Amino acid sequence: MAAKKAEQALVDQWRDMLALHARTQCELDRALHQHGLCASDFEVLDVLAEGSGRGRAAGSKRGSSFRVQEISERVHLSQSALSRLIARLEKDGLVQRLMCPQDRRGVEVALTAKGRALHGEVLPVQRAVLTRMLAN
């Protein structure tokens, strides 16, 4: 009996986490929509922006860039979904794809000046939603 209760508590906790994630994702999408972004778009911009703050690819004329696989590991999207998202961000002038200097077959992604500016504008909006939704 006690094992059943413990198991049910674990399942309830899991479902609560899923519900919180879903509510937060919806709130992020709603808040970012007025800036032309969804939560996944922002996550990619945020990963790229964080990379530039760490001095990634220091000394490079291009600034900070990540291989698509590195971004995929951080934003939890499939490779194909991420490729479509990057194509859309590139079309909007927010990111650019570059040939990887270490492996000419590879592709790297970097923020453009427009992408960096939009990220800076939207960052407080995203962080405010996270603060509100995850406060407890």
DSSP file with accessible surface (Angstrom, degrees, kcal/mol):
  #  RESIDUE AA STRUCTURE BP1 BP2  ACC     N-H-->O    O-->H-N    N-H-->O    O-->H-N    TCO  KAPPA ALPHA  PHI   PSI    X-CA   Y-CA   Z-CA
    1    1 A M     >        0   0  185      0, 0.0     4,-1.9     0, 0.0     5,-0.1   0.000 360.0 360.0 360.0 -46.1    0.0    0.0    0.0
    2    2 A A  H  >  +     0   0   81      1,-0.2     4,-2.4     2,-0.2     5,-0.2   0.872 360.0  53.9 -64.3 -37.1    2.8    2.5    0.9
    3    3 A A  H  > S+     0   0   77      1,-0.2     4,-2.4     2,-0.2    -1,-0.2   0.890 107.2  51.0 -63.9 -39.6    4.6    1.6   -2.3
    4    4 A K  H  > S+     0   0  143      2,-0.2     4,-2.5     1,-0.2    -1,-0.2   0.904 110.4  48.9 -62.9 -42.4    1.5    2.4   -4.3
    5    5 A K  H  X S+     0   0  151     -4,-1.9     4,-2.5     2,-0.2    -2,-0.2   0.910 111.8  48.8 -64.7 -41.8    1.2    5.8   -2.6
    6    6 A A  H  X S+     0   0   65     -4,-2.4     4,-2.0     2,-0.2    -2,-0.2   0.908 112.1  49.0 -64.1 -41.0    4.8    6.6   -3.2
    7    7 A E  H  X S+     0   0  117     -4,-2.4     4,-2.3     2,-0.2    -2,-0.2   0.917 111.6  48.6 -64.2 -43.2    4.5    5.6   -6.8
    8    8 A Q  H  X S+     0   0   93     -4,-2.5     4,-2.9     1,-0.2    -2,-0.2   0.898 109.1  53.3 -65.7 -37.8    1.3    7.7   -7.2
    9    9 A A  H  X S+     0   0   57     -4,-2.5     4,-2.4     2,-0.2    -1,-0.2   0.903 109.1  49.7 -62.2 -39.4    3.1   10.7   -5.6
   10   10 A L  H  X S+     0   0  115     -4,-2.0     4,-2.4     2,-0.2    -2,-0.2   0.934 111.9  47.2 -64.5 -44.6    5.9   10.3   -8.1
   11   11 A V  H  X S+     0   0   42     -4,-2.3     4,-2.6     1,-0.2    -2,-0.2   0.918 112.0  50.6 -63.7 -42.9    3.5   10.2  -11.0
   12   12 A D  H  X S+     0   0   73     -4,-2.9     4,-2.3     1,-0.2    -1,-0.2   0.912 109.9  50.2 -61.8 -42.5    1.6   13.3   -9.7
   13   13 A Q  H  X S+     0   0  116     -4,-2.4     4,-2.2     2,-0.2    -2,-0.2   0.921 110.6  50.0 -62.1 -44.0    4.9   15.2   -9.3
   14   14 A W  H  X S+     0   0  143     -4,-2.4     4,-2.4     1,-0.2    -2,-0.2   0.934 111.4  48.1 -59.6 -46.0    5.8   14.3  -12.9
   15   15 A R  H  X S+     0   0  152     -4,-2.6     4,-2.4     1,-0.2    -1,-0.2   0.869 109.0  53.6 -66.8 -34.9    2.4   15.4  -14.2
   16   16 A D  H  X S+     0   0  110     -4,-2.3     4,-2.5     2,-0.2    -1,-0.2   0.903 108.9  49.8 -63.2 -40.9    2.7   18.7  -12.2
   17   17 A M  H  X S+     0   0  105     -4,-2.2     4,-2.5     2,-0.2    -2,-0.2   0.922 111.0  48.9 -63.5 -43.9    6.1   19.3  -13.9
   18   18 A L  H  X S+     0   0   81     -4,-2.4     4,-2.6     1,-0.2    -2,-0.2   0.909 111.6  49.3 -61.9 -42.4    4.6   18.7  -17.3
   19   19 A A  H  X S+     0   0   38     -4,-2.4     4,-2.7     2,-0.2     5,-0.2   0.911 111.0  49.4 -64.6 -42.4    1.7   21.0  -16.7
   20   20 A L  H  X S+     0   0   49     -4,-2.5     4,-2.6     2,-0.2     5,-0.2   0.924 111.4  49.8 -62.8 -42.9    4.0   23.8  -15.4
   21   21 A H  H  X S+     0   0  120     -4,-2.5     4,-2.9     2,-0.2    -2,-0.2   0.942 111.9  47.7 -60.2 -47.4    6.2   23.4  -18.5
   22   22 A A  H  X S+     0   0   51     -4,-2.6     4,-2.3     1,-0.2    -2,-0.2   0.923 113.5  46.9 -61.9 -45.1    3.2   23.5  -20.8
   23   23 A R  H  X S+     0   0  136     -4,-2.7     4,-2.3     2,-0.2    -1,-0.2   0.919 114.4  47.5 -63.0 -42.7    1.8   26.6  -19.1
   24   24 A T  H  X S+     0   0   11     -4,-2.6     4,-2.7    -5,-0.2    -2,-0.2   0.924 110.5  51.5 -65.8 -43.1    5.2   28.4  -19.1
   25   25 A Q  H  X S+     0   0   57     -4,-2.9     4,-2.7    -5,-0.2    14,-0.2   0.923 110.9  48.7 -59.8 -43.6    5.7   27.5  -22.8
   26   26 A C  H  X S+     0   0   70     -4,-2.3     4,-2.5    -5,-0.2    -1,-0.2   0.914 111.7  48.8 -63.3 -43.3    2.3   29.0  -23.7
   27   27 A E  H  X S+     0   0   52     -4,-2.3     4,-2.5     2,-0.2    -2,-0.2   0.899 111.7  49.5 -63.6 -41.6    3.0   32.2  -21.7
   28   28 A L  H  X S+     0   0   10     -4,-2.7     4,-2.7     2,-0.2     5,-0.3   0.942 111.2  49.0 -62.8 -46.5    6.4   32.5  -23.4
   29   29 A D  H  X S+     0   0   60     -4,-2.7     4,-1.7     1,-0.2    -2,-0.2   0.920 112.5  48.8 -58.5 -43.0    4.9   32.1  -26.8
   30   30 A R  H  X S+     0   0  155     -4,-2.5     4,-0.6     1,-0.2    -1,-0.2   0.931 115.0  43.4 -63.4 -46.2    2.2   34.6  -26.0
   31   31 A A  H  < S+     0   0   19     -4,-2.5     3,-0.3     1,-0.2    -1,-0.2   0.867 118.0  44.2 -70.0 -35.4    4.6   37.2  -24.7
   32   32 A L  H ><>S+     0   0    1     -4,-2.7     3,-2.0    -5,-0.2     5,-1.9   0.707  93.8  80.4 -84.0 -19.2    7.2   36.8  -27.5
   33   33 A H  H ><5S+     0   0  144     -4,-1.7     3,-2.3     1,-0.3    -1,-0.2   0.869  85.0  59.8 -56.1 -39.4    4.6   36.7  -30.3
   34   34 A Q  T 3<5S+     0   0  149     -4,-0.6    -1,-0.3    -3,-0.3    -2,-0.1   0.667 105.4  50.4 -67.2 -12.3    4.4   40.5  -30.3
   35   35 A H  T < 5S-     0   0   47     -3,-2.0    -1,-0.3     2,-0.2    -2,-0.2   0.247 123.5-105.4-104.1   8.1    8.1   40.5  -31.1
   36   36 A G  T < 5S+     0   0   54     -3,-2.3     2,-0.3     1,-0.3    -3,-0.2   0.686  85.6 107.5  79.4  18.4    7.7   38.0  -34.0
   37   37 A L      < -     0   0    7     -5,-1.9    -1,-0.3    -8,-0.1     2,-0.2  -0.864  54.2-149.1-124.7 160.3    9.2   35.1  -32.0
   38   38 A C     >  -     0   0   39     -2,-0.3     4,-2.3    -3,-0.1     5,-0.2  -0.708  43.4 -94.9-114.4 174.6    8.1   31.9  -30.3
   39   39 A A  H  > S+     0   0    3     -2,-0.2     4,-2.3     1,-0.2     5,-0.1   0.894 125.0  50.5 -59.6 -40.6    9.8   30.4  -27.3
   40   40 A S  H  > S+     0   0   32      2,-0.2     4,-1.9     1,-0.2    -1,-0.2   0.893 108.2  52.8 -66.6 -38.7   12.0   28.1  -29.4
   41   41 A D  H  > S+     0   0    7      1,-0.2     4,-2.2     2,-0.2    -1,-0.2   0.942 110.5  48.0 -57.6 -48.6   13.1   31.0  -31.6
   42   42 A F  H  X S+     0   0    1     -4,-2.3     4,-3.1     1,-0.2    -2,-0.2   0.895 106.4  57.2 -61.6 -40.5   14.1   32.9  -28.5
   43   43 A E  H  X S+     0   0   65     -4,-2.3     4,-2.5     2,-0.2    -1,-0.2   0.906 107.9  47.3 -58.3 -41.9   16.0   29.8  -27.0
   44   44 A V  H  X S+     0   0    0     -4,-1.9     4,-2.3     2,-0.2    -1,-0.2   0.947 113.7  47.1 -65.2 -46.2   18.2   29.6  -30.1
   45   45 A L  H  X S+     0   0    0     -4,-2.2     4,-2.7     1,-0.2    -2,-0.2   0.912 112.5  51.4 -60.1 -39.6   18.9   33.4  -30.0
   46   46 A D  H  X S+     0   0   10     -4,-3.1     4,-2.7     2,-0.2     5,-0.2   0.907 108.5  49.8 -66.4 -42.5   19.6   33.1  -26.3
   47   47 A V  H  X S+     0   0    5     -4,-2.5     4,-1.9     2,-0.2    -1,-0.2   0.937 113.8  46.2 -60.4 -45.9   22.1   30.2  -26.7
   48   48 A L  H  X S+     0   0    2     -4,-2.3     4,-1.5     1,-0.2    -2,-0.2   0.904 113.2  49.2 -65.1 -39.2   23.9   32.2  -29.4
   49   49 A A  H  X S+     0   0   16     -4,-2.7     4,-1.4     1,-0.2    -2,-0.2   0.898 109.1  51.9 -67.6 -40.2   23.9   35.3  -27.3
   50   50 A E  H  X S+     0   0   75     -4,-2.7     4,-1.1     1,-0.2    -1,-0.2   0.889 106.0  56.4 -62.2 -38.1   25.3   33.5  -24.3
   51   51 A G  H  <>S+     0   0    0     -4,-1.9     5,-1.9     1,-0.2     3,-0.4   0.893 104.3  51.5 -61.9 -37.9   28.1   32.1  -26.4
   52   52 A S  H ><5S+     0   0   44     -4,-1.5     3,-1.0     1,-0.2    -1,-0.2   0.840 105.5  56.6 -70.7 -27.8   29.2   35.6  -27.4
   53   53 A G  H 3<5S+     0   0   69     -4,-1.4    -1,-0.2     1,-0.2    -2,-0.2   0.777 103.7  53.7 -72.2 -24.2   29.3   36.6  -23.8
   54   54 A R  T 3<5S-     0   0  151     -4,-1.1    -1,-0.2    -3,-0.4    -2,-0.2   0.427 116.6-113.1 -89.0   0.8   31.7   33.7  -23.0
   55   55 A G  T X 5 -     0   0   41     -3,-1.0     3,-1.1    -4,-0.2    -3,-0.2   0.773  49.3-179.6  74.5  24.2   34.1   34.9  -25.7
   56   56 A R  T 3 <S+     0   0   73     -5,-1.9    -1,-0.2     1,-0.3     4,-0.1  -0.331  70.2  12.1 -58.7 139.9   33.4   31.8  -27.8
   57   57 A A  T >  S-     0   0   43      1,-0.2     3,-2.0     7,-0.1     6,-0.3   0.890  94.0-163.3  55.5  41.1   35.5   31.9  -31.0
   58   58 A A  T <   +     0   0   87     -3,-1.1    -1,-0.2     1,-0.3     3,-0.1  -0.249  68.4  22.1 -56.7 139.8   37.5   34.7  -29.6
   59   59 A G  T 3  S+     0   0   87      1,-0.3    -1,-0.3    -3,-0.1     2,-0.2   0.331  90.9 132.9  84.6  -8.5   39.4   36.6  -32.2
   60   60 A S    X   -     0   0   45     -3,-2.0     3,-0.7     1,-0.1    -1,-0.3  -0.530  60.2-137.4 -75.4 142.3   37.2   35.4  -35.0
   61   61 A K  T 3  S+     0   0  219      1,-0.2    -1,-0.1    -2,-0.2    -2,-0.0   0.775 105.5  54.0 -67.2 -24.7   36.0   38.1  -37.4
   62   62 A R  T 3  S-     0   0   83      1,-0.3    -1,-0.2    -5,-0.1     2,-0.2   0.624  99.6-144.6 -83.5 -17.9   32.6   36.4  -37.3
   63   63 A G    <   +     0   0   31     -3,-0.7    -1,-0.3    -6,-0.3     2,-0.3  -0.587  56.5   0.1  85.5-146.6   32.2   36.6  -33.5
   64   64 A S        +     0   0    5     -2,-0.2    47,-0.5   -16,-0.1     2,-0.3  -0.561  68.0 164.8 -85.3 137.4   30.5   33.7  -31.7
   65   65 A S        -     0   0    2     -2,-0.3     2,-0.4    45,-0.2    45,-0.2  -0.985  18.5-156.0-148.0 155.9   29.1   30.8  -33.5
   66   66 A F  E     -A  109   0A   7     43,-2.2    43,-2.8    -2,-0.3     2,-0.1  -0.978  25.5-114.0-129.0 145.9   27.8   27.3  -32.7
   67   67 A R  E  >  -A  108   0A  83     -2,-0.4     4,-1.8    41,-0.3     3,-0.4  -0.460  35.1-114.1 -69.8 151.8   27.5   24.1  -34.7
   68   68 A V  H  > S+     0   0   22     39,-1.2     4,-2.7     1,-0.2     5,-0.2   0.898 117.3  56.6 -57.3 -39.8   23.9   23.1  -35.2
   69   69 A Q  H  > S+     0   0   91      1,-0.2     4,-1.8     2,-0.2    -1,-0.2   0.897 104.8  52.1 -60.6 -39.2   24.5   19.9  -33.2
   70   70 A E  H  > S+     0   0   59     -3,-0.4     4,-0.8     2,-0.2    -1,-0.2   0.901 111.1  46.9 -65.1 -40.5   25.7   22.1  -30.2
   71   71 A I  H >X S+     0   0    0     -4,-1.8     4,-2.1     1,-0.2     3,-1.0   0.929 108.1  56.7 -65.5 -44.1   22.5   24.2  -30.4
   72   72 A S  H 3X>S+     0   0   17     -4,-2.7     4,-1.3     1,-0.3     5,-0.6   0.870 103.5  53.7 -55.8 -39.8   20.4   21.1  -30.6
   73   73 A E  H 3<5S+     0   0  119     -4,-1.8    -1,-0.3     1,-0.2    -2,-0.2   0.783 113.9  42.5 -66.7 -26.1   21.8   19.7  -27.4
   74   74 A R  H <<5S+     0   0   91     -3,-1.0    -2,-0.2    -4,-0.8    -1,-0.2   0.749 118.8  39.3 -93.2 -27.8   20.9   23.0  -25.6
   75   75 A V  H  <5S-     0   0   19     -4,-2.1    -2,-0.2     2,-0.1    -3,-0.2   0.475  96.0-130.5-106.7  -2.2   17.4   23.7  -26.9
   76   76 A H  T  <5 +     0   0  162     -4,-1.3     2,-0.3    -5,-0.3    -3,-0.1   0.898  58.7 133.5  57.9  46.4   16.1   20.1  -27.0
   77   77 A L      < -     0   0   42     -5,-0.6    -1,-0.2    -6,-0.1    -2,-0.1  -0.914  61.5-101.4-117.9 153.6   14.7   20.1  -30.5
   78   78 A S     >  -     0   0   65     -2,-0.3     4,-2.7     1,-0.1     5,-0.2  -0.299  36.2-109.4 -66.1 159.6   15.2   17.5  -33.2
   79   79 A Q  H  > S+     0   0   82      1,-0.2     4,-2.3     2,-0.2     5,-0.1   0.912 119.3  47.5 -58.1 -42.3   17.9   18.1  -35.8
   80   80 A S  H  > S+     0   0   68      2,-0.2     4,-2.1     1,-0.2    -1,-0.2   0.918 112.2  48.2 -69.9 -41.2   15.2   18.6  -38.5
   81   81 A A  H  > S+     0   0   25      1,-0.2     4,-2.3     2,-0.2    -1,-0.2   0.917 113.3  48.7 -63.3 -41.4   13.0   20.9  -36.4
   82   82 A L  H  X S+     0   0    0     -4,-2.7     4,-3.0     2,-0.2     5,-0.2   0.911 108.4  53.6 -66.1 -39.7   16.1   23.0  -35.4
   83   83 A S  H  X S+     0   0   46     -4,-2.3     4,-2.3    -5,-0.2    -1,-0.2   0.915 110.6  46.8 -61.4 -42.3   17.2   23.2  -39.1
   84   84 A R  H  X S+     0   0  154     -4,-2.1     4,-2.1     2,-0.2    -1,-0.2   0.914 112.8  49.7 -65.0 -41.9   13.8   24.6  -40.1
   85   85 A L  H  X S+     0   0    9     -4,-2.3     4,-2.6     2,-0.2    -2,-0.2   0.934 111.3  48.5 -62.8 -45.4   13.8   27.0  -37.2
   86   86 A I  H  X S+     0   0    2     -4,-3.0     4,-2.8     1,-0.2     5,-0.2   0.910 109.1  53.7 -62.6 -40.3   17.3   28.3  -38.1
   87   87 A A  H  X S+     0   0   37     -4,-2.3     4,-2.5    -5,-0.2    -1,-0.2   0.915 110.4  47.3 -60.1 -41.3   16.2   28.6  -41.8
   88   88 A R  H  X S+     0   0  103     -4,-2.1     4,-1.8     2,-0.2    -2,-0.2   0.923 112.8  47.9 -66.4 -44.2   13.3   30.8  -40.6
   89   89 A L  H  <>S+     0   0    0     -4,-2.6     5,-2.7     1,-0.2     6,-0.8   0.883 112.3  50.4 -64.3 -36.2   15.6   32.9  -38.4
   90   90 A E  H ><5S+     0   0   69     -4,-2.8     3,-1.7     4,-0.2    -2,-0.2   0.925 107.6  52.6 -66.9 -42.9   18.1   33.3  -41.2
   91   91 A K  H 3<5S+     0   0  182     -4,-2.5    -1,-0.2     1,-0.3    -2,-0.2   0.869 108.6  51.6 -59.6 -35.7   15.3   34.4  -43.6
   92   92 A D  T 3<5S-     0   0   70     -4,-1.8    -1,-0.3    -5,-0.1    -2,-0.2   0.440 117.9-115.5 -80.8  -1.5   14.3   37.1  -41.0
   93   93 A G  T < 5S+     0   0   29     -3,-1.7    22,-0.5     2,-0.2    21,-0.3   0.673  84.9 115.5  79.0  18.4   17.9   38.3  -40.8
   94   94 A L  S   <S+     0   0    7     -5,-2.7    18,-2.1    20,-0.2     2,-0.3   0.745  78.2  18.1 -93.2 -26.3   18.4   37.2  -37.2
   95   95 A V  E     -B  111   0A   3     -6,-0.8     2,-0.4    16,-0.3    16,-0.2  -0.915  65.1-148.1-136.0 164.8   21.1   34.6  -37.7
   96   96 A Q  E     -B  110   0A  77     14,-2.6    14,-2.4    -2,-0.3     2,-0.4  -0.989  13.7-133.1-134.3 145.2   23.5   33.6  -40.4
   97   97 A R  E     -B  109   0A  96     -2,-0.4     2,-0.3    12,-0.2    12,-0.2  -0.831  27.8-174.3 -95.4 138.3   24.9   30.2  -41.3
   98   98 A L  E     -B  108   0A  29     10,-3.0    10,-3.2    -2,-0.4     2,-0.2  -0.938  31.1-102.2-130.9 152.5   28.6   29.9  -41.9
   99   99 A M  E     -B  107   0A 100     -2,-0.3     8,-0.2     8,-0.2     5,-0.1  -0.537  43.6-112.6 -73.5 135.7   31.0   27.2  -43.0
  100  100 A C        -     0   0    0      6,-2.2     6,-0.2     3,-0.5     3,-0.2  -0.565  19.4-149.8 -70.4 123.6   32.8   25.6  -40.1
  101  101 A P  S    S+     0   0   66      0, 0.0     3,-0.3     0, 0.0    -1,-0.2   0.828  95.5  48.1 -67.7 -28.0   36.5   26.5  -40.4
  102  102 A Q  S    S+     0   0  153      1,-0.3     2,-0.3     2,-0.0    -2,-0.1   0.785 127.1  22.4 -80.5 -29.8   37.6   23.2  -38.7
  103  103 A D    >   -     0   0   43     -3,-0.2     3,-2.7     1,-0.1    -3,-0.5  -0.848  68.3-158.1-141.8  99.8   35.4   21.0  -40.9
  104  104 A R  T 3  S+     0   0  172     -2,-0.3    -4,-0.1     1,-0.3    -1,-0.1   0.642  93.5  60.1 -60.7 -11.8   34.4   22.5  -44.2
  105  105 A R  T 3  S+     0   0  213     -6,-0.1    -1,-0.3     2,-0.0     2,-0.1   0.695  93.7  84.7 -84.7 -19.7   31.4   20.1  -44.4
  106  106 A G    <   -     0   0    7     -3,-2.7    -6,-2.2    -6,-0.2     2,-0.4  -0.374  68.2-141.6 -84.3 162.0   30.0   21.4  -41.1
  107  107 A V  E     - B   0  99A  62     -8,-0.2   -39,-1.2    -2,-0.1     2,-0.3  -0.970  10.7-164.0-124.6 136.8   27.8   24.5  -40.6
  108  108 A E  E     -AB  67  98A  13    -10,-3.2   -10,-3.0    -2,-0.4     2,-0.4  -0.852   9.4-144.7-113.9 158.0   27.9   27.0  -37.8
  109  109 A V  E     +AB  66  97A   0    -43,-2.8   -43,-2.2    -2,-0.3     2,-0.3  -0.972  18.8 177.9-125.0 136.9   25.2   29.5  -36.8
  110  110 A A  E     - B   0  96A   0    -14,-2.4   -14,-2.6    -2,-0.4     2,-0.2  -0.966  31.8-105.3-136.4 152.0   25.9   33.0  -35.5
  111  111 A L  E     - B   0  95A   8    -47,-0.5   -16,-0.3    -2,-0.3     2,-0.2  -0.497  30.7-141.0 -69.9 144.2   23.7   35.9  -34.5
  112  112 A T     >  -     0   0   30    -18,-2.1     4,-2.7    -2,-0.2     5,-0.2  -0.497  33.0 -99.5 -90.6 173.5   23.5   38.9  -36.8
  113  113 A A  H  > S+     0   0   83      1,-0.2     4,-2.4     2,-0.2     5,-0.2   0.911 127.9  51.4 -60.9 -39.6   23.5   42.5  -35.5
  114  114 A K  H  > S+     0   0  128    -21,-0.3     4,-2.5     1,-0.2    -1,-0.2   0.912 110.5  48.4 -63.5 -42.1   19.7   42.5  -36.0
  115  115 A G  H  > S+     0   0    0    -22,-0.5     4,-2.6     2,-0.2    -2,-0.2   0.904 110.8  50.1 -64.8 -40.7   19.4   39.2  -34.0
  116  116 A R  H  X S+     0   0  103     -4,-2.7     4,-2.3     2,-0.2    -2,-0.2   0.918 111.8  48.6 -64.8 -41.0   21.6   40.5  -31.2
  117  117 A A  H  X S+     0   0   67     -4,-2.4     4,-2.0    -5,-0.2    -2,-0.2   0.932 112.7  47.1 -65.5 -45.0   19.5   43.7  -31.0
  118  118 A L  H  X S+     0   0   28     -4,-2.5     4,-2.4     1,-0.2     5,-0.3   0.924 110.4  53.0 -64.3 -41.7   16.2   41.8  -30.9
  119  119 A H  H  X S+     0   0   17     -4,-2.6     4,-2.4     1,-0.2    -1,-0.2   0.935 109.3  49.2 -58.4 -45.8   17.6   39.4  -28.3
  120  120 A G  H  < S+     0   0   42     -4,-2.3    -1,-0.2     1,-0.2    -2,-0.2   0.874 112.7  48.0 -62.1 -35.6   18.5   42.3  -26.1
  121  121 A E  H  < S+     0   0  118     -4,-2.0     4,-0.3     1,-0.2    -1,-0.2   0.874 119.1  37.7 -70.8 -38.3   15.1   43.9  -26.5
  122  122 A V  H >X S+     0   0    0     -4,-2.4     4,-2.3     1,-0.2     3,-0.6   0.704  93.0  86.1 -92.3 -19.8   13.2   40.6  -25.8
  123  123 A L  H 3X S+     0   0   51     -4,-2.4     4,-2.7    -5,-0.3     5,-0.3   0.901  90.1  48.9 -51.5 -48.3   15.4   39.2  -23.0
  124  124 A P  H 3> S+     0   0   81      0, 0.0     4,-2.1     0, 0.0    -1,-0.3   0.870 110.2  53.0 -62.9 -31.6   13.7   41.1  -20.2
  125  125 A V  H <> S+     0   0   41     -3,-0.6     4,-2.0    -4,-0.3    -2,-0.2   0.951 112.0  44.1 -65.7 -48.5   10.3   40.0  -21.5
  126  126 A Q  H  X S+     0   0    5     -4,-2.3     4,-2.4     1,-0.2     5,-0.2   0.924 114.1  49.4 -63.8 -44.1   11.3   36.3  -21.5
  127  127 A R  H  X S+     0   0   92     -4,-2.7     4,-2.6    -5,-0.2    -1,-0.2   0.874 108.5  53.9 -66.4 -33.9   13.0   36.6  -18.0
  128  128 A A  H  X S+     0   0   53     -4,-2.1     4,-2.6    -5,-0.3    -1,-0.2   0.911 108.6  49.0 -66.0 -40.5    9.9   38.3  -16.6
  129  129 A V  H  X S+     0   0    4     -4,-2.0     4,-3.0     2,-0.2     5,-0.3   0.943 111.9  48.7 -63.4 -46.2    7.7   35.4  -17.8
  130  130 A L  H  X S+     0   0   47     -4,-2.4     4,-2.5     1,-0.2    -2,-0.2   0.923 111.7  49.6 -59.4 -43.6   10.1   32.9  -16.3
  131  131 A T  H  < S+     0   0   99     -4,-2.6     4,-0.5     1,-0.2    -1,-0.2   0.937 114.5  44.4 -60.7 -45.8   10.1   34.8  -13.0
  132  132 A R  H >< S+     0   0  141     -4,-2.6     3,-0.6     1,-0.2     4,-0.2   0.931 119.0  41.2 -65.7 -44.0    6.3   35.0  -12.9
  133  133 A M  H 3< S+     0   0   36     -4,-3.0     3,-0.2     1,-0.2    -1,-0.2   0.807 123.3  36.4 -77.3 -29.8    5.7   31.4  -13.9
  134  134 A L  T 3< S+     0   0   88     -4,-2.5    -1,-0.2    -5,-0.3    -2,-0.2   0.223  80.1 115.0-109.6  15.9    8.4   29.7  -11.8
  135  135 A A    <         0   0   82     -3,-0.6    -1,-0.2    -4,-0.5    -2,-0.1   0.816 360.0 360.0 -59.3 -35.5    8.3   32.0   -8.7
  136  136 A N              0   0  181     -3,-0.2    -1,-0.3    -4,-0.2    -2,-0.1   0.529 360.0 360.0 -87.3 360.0    7.1   29.3   -6.3
